[in-house]
């Protein structure tokens, strides 16, 4: 086991704020839309949205990111890959997610 910190997405907090802004949701509203209001509070969302170098920044658990990507209709990679941009329109519908 290594002692170094794992690699983290630097742009994830920015993307999370952009998502809420594009959907016109409060931090609590985002949790409600994802059905997570009983497990998390706006305090959690706030810490997820702090700049990645902020000492109180935390990352959402992977199941939360997966739920968010499904809600938005985007691949999880779009959220966590710093080189990928969010689609202009959210929620989006990607071809590989068509019914």
N, C-alpha and C positions, 0 to 999 in steps of 0.2 A: 504494500500500500504506500502510495506517495503522500507527501505532506503538503504538496502545492495545491492551491485552490484551482478548482476546475474552470475551464474556459466559460465565459458568459457572453451573451449577446449585449453589445454596448447600446444598440438602438432599440431594444425591446421596450424600455420605459417610454421612449418617444413614441413608438408605434402604439402602445397602449393608450397614451393620452390622445393621439390622433384618432384612434378608433372611437373613443368616447365622444370626442368633439364631433366627428362625422355623423354619429348616431344620435347626437344631442342627448346624451345620457349623463346623469350624475354618477358618482362612484357607487352609490347605493343602487341606482337604477340599473347599472351594468350587472351587478350581482343578482338582482331580481330577474333580469332577462335571461341570465344563465342558470337560474334556479339554485343559486349558491348563497342566498341571503341568510340562511340559517347556519352556514359553516364559516362564513367570512364576513368581515365588516368593512366599512369604508376606510378604516385605518389600514387594513391589509392592502386594499387597492392603492391607497396613497403611497405605501412603501414600495409597491410594485412600480409606481410611476416616477419615483425619485430618480434623478440621474444615476447611471450605473456606478459612478465613482463616489456617490454619497454614502456615508457610513451606515445609514438606516435603510438603504435600498435592499430589497429582497426580491427574489424571483417568484412568480406564481408557481405552484406545484404543476408538474407535467399534466395531470388530468384536467386542471383548470385551463391550461393552454390548449389542450385538445378540444375541450368543450367550447372554448372561445373560437377556435378555428372552424369548428363545425357550424357554430351559430352564424359566423360571418361568411361561410361558404368559401373559405380559402384554405389552402394547404398549410399545415403547421410550419413548414419551411419558410413561408412568407413572414410569419411572425418572428421566428428566431434567427433567420439568416440576415445579417447586417447588409448584405449586398442586394437583397430583394426589397422591392417597394410594395407598399399596400396598394391594392387596386383603387382607382378613383371612387368607384361606387361601392358602398357597403350597405347591406350584405351583398356579396357577389355570388355568382353561380359558375363554378368552373366546369368545363366539359366532362372531366372525369368523375364528377359528382352527380351527373344527370341521372334521373330515375329511369 
